[in-house]
Amino acid sequence: MKPFRHVLHINKDEKQPQGRRPWATAVGPLFFLKKFSEGLSSVAKDDFRRDRFCRSIANLTQEDCDVIAQGNHTEAQETIDQWESSYHLYELLVSTFIPLVLVLVLAGWSDRYLRRRLVLLVPLVGTAVAIFVDLLLVAFPRWSLEFLYLDPLLTSLGGGPAVFEMAAYALAADTSDSTSRTHSLGRLTNLRVLGTALGTLSGLEIQRSSSASPAWTFATSLGLEVLGLLYVVLVLEEEGGGEGDGGGRGGEGGRGTRGRRTRR
C-alpha cells in the first residue's frame, strides 16, 4: 500500500489539527467554479456587447443586427468594429494595471498575516457586482451605452483573475507539505484550464442552440459566484498565523527541523 499512499499524499503519522474538516482547505472546487463562471459569462458578454453596439450606435433593427452577426458585413459593420476595438483597448488597460497594483498590495498583506480567504473574497465580490450590472443592462435596454464600461472596471477593482489565482495558489501552498506542494498546485492549474474550457464551451452551446436571453447566462454565472462566496465564508479554512509566526505547514516543519538540530 505504500505506492497508493504516495499517490494520494496520505501520511498516517502526520497529526491533523483538531477539529479541522478534511475538505476545509480544498480550494480546488472553488477554483473550478470560478473559472467555469468566467468562461460561461465571457461568451454572453461578447454577444450582448456586440448587439448593444449594433442597436445603439448603428441604429439598426434586431433583424439587421442578426444579419451582421451571421457574417454578412455591411457599412455599419465598420462603425461597430471601431467601437469594439476601442472597448477592447479600454478593457485591456483596466484589467492590466488595476490588478497589477492590487496584486502588489494584497500579496504583501496576505503574506504578512497569512489571510488568504479575505483576498479570495475580493475578486469574487467584484465579479459578482459586475455580472449583476450586466443583468441590469439586459433588463433595462434603454440605459446609456456607457454602462457597458462598468463591467471590466468593477471586475478589475476586485483584482480579477490575477488576485483570485494568487490567493488560491497561496492557500494551496499553505495547506500542503513539501512532498505534495507541486502536485497540489498542478491540480489547481488543471482545474483552471478545465473550468475555463468547459464554461466557454457551455456558453457557446447555449448561444448556438437556443434563443435564450443573455440574462439566463448572466444569472447562472452570478449564482456560481455567490456559491463561491458561500464556499469561502462557510467551508474554506486557512492556516492563520501572523508576522513572525512562520505560518503554514512549511513554516512549522522548518522550525521543527531547526529545533531538532539544535538539541542534537
Buried (B, 14 or more C-beta within 10 A) or exposed (E): EEEEEEEEBEEEEEEEEEEEEEEEBBBBBBBBBBBBBBBBBBBBBEBBBBBBBBBBBBEBEEEBBEBBEEEEEEEBBEBBEEBBEEBEEBBEEBBEEBBEEBBEEBBEEBEEBBBBBBBBBBBBBBBBBBBBBBBBBBEEEEBEBEBBBBBBBBBBBBBBBBBBBBBBBBBBBBBBBEEBBEEBBEBBEEBBEBBBEBBBEBBBEBBEEEEEEBBEBBBBBBBBBBBBBEBBEEBBBBBBBEEEBBBBBBBBEEEEEEEEEEEE
